[in-house]
Amino acid sequence: MKPELIVALDVPSAAAIPDIVNRLPEAVRFYKVGLELFVASGPDALTFLQQRGKRIFLDLKLHDIPRTVARAVGSASGYGVALLTVHAGGGRAMLTAAAEACPAGLDIVAVTTLTSLDQGDLTELGVSRDLRTHTTELGALAIDCGISGLVCSPLEISAFRQRIGADPLIVTPGIRPADGELGDQKRVATPTMAVADGASYLVVGRPILEAADPGLAAERILQEIETAARGHKGA
C-alpha cells in the first residue's frame, strides 16, 4: 500500500477541528482523534470529519479485560472509524477478543512501546528486556492474535518488518521534519526515513498544527512522503 499521512488532532475540543481541516490540503484524507479530544468532546469530535468524508483513526489505546475491550471495539465500529488502537501489553486473551470483535472495514492496530519511553523508563518499570526486543515481541504477539497491525516508533519499523513481514499495517508516530522540534518524543525520524523502512501510516501533529502556515507544512510532508515512496518503490 502507498504510505499515507495521518494528521493528529491533538486539540482540546471539537470546536477547533473545522478550522484545522479547512486550512489543510484536501489531499489530507486521514485524521487522528486521540484520548484527550475524545474524552473532552465524545463522538462530536468525529462529526465534522465524517461530514467531510475523512477517514478517522480513533486512538484510545484500549487496555482492559477481554470482554470490556471486545465490547468497546464493537461500539467504536459504530462510529465508522477506519483505525482503532489497543495496547499490546493487554495480553493474548485481550488481543484475541479485540480481533474477533473487529468487523469488516475497521483495522485494529496495537500499541507496543510508547514513543515517549526509552530504555531507562522500561528498566524503571521492571522490564528486563532491551527496548527493541521488548517492543518487537509485543508486536509479534499482537499479530499472532489476529490484530491488523502495529503502532511503533520509526526506530522499530525495520525490525518489525523483518519479524512480521510486509502485510501488517505499521502506524508510526514520532515523525518530525529534519528541522523540527522533538517535543516529548524521544524516538523520532523524518518522513523519508519512515517510508524507507516500511511505514504504512505516518502520524504528524505539532509540526503541522503549530506551523506558521499549517497548510504549507502539511503539503511539504505530503510531498516528502510521495517522493520517498517513489524512491522506495524504484529501489
Secondary structure, DSSP 8 states (H G I E B T S, - for coil): ---EEEEE---SSGGGHHHHHHHS-TT--EEEEEHHHHHHHTTHHHHHHHHTT-EEEEEEEE-S-HHHHHHHHHHHHTTT-SEEEEEGGG-HHHHHHHHHH--TT-EEEEE-S-TT--HHHHHHTT--S-HHHHHHHHHHHHHHTT--EEE--GGGHHHHHHHH-SSSEEEE--B--TT---TT-SS-B-HHHHHHHT-SEEEE-HHHHTSSSHHHHHHHHHHHHHHHHHHHHH-
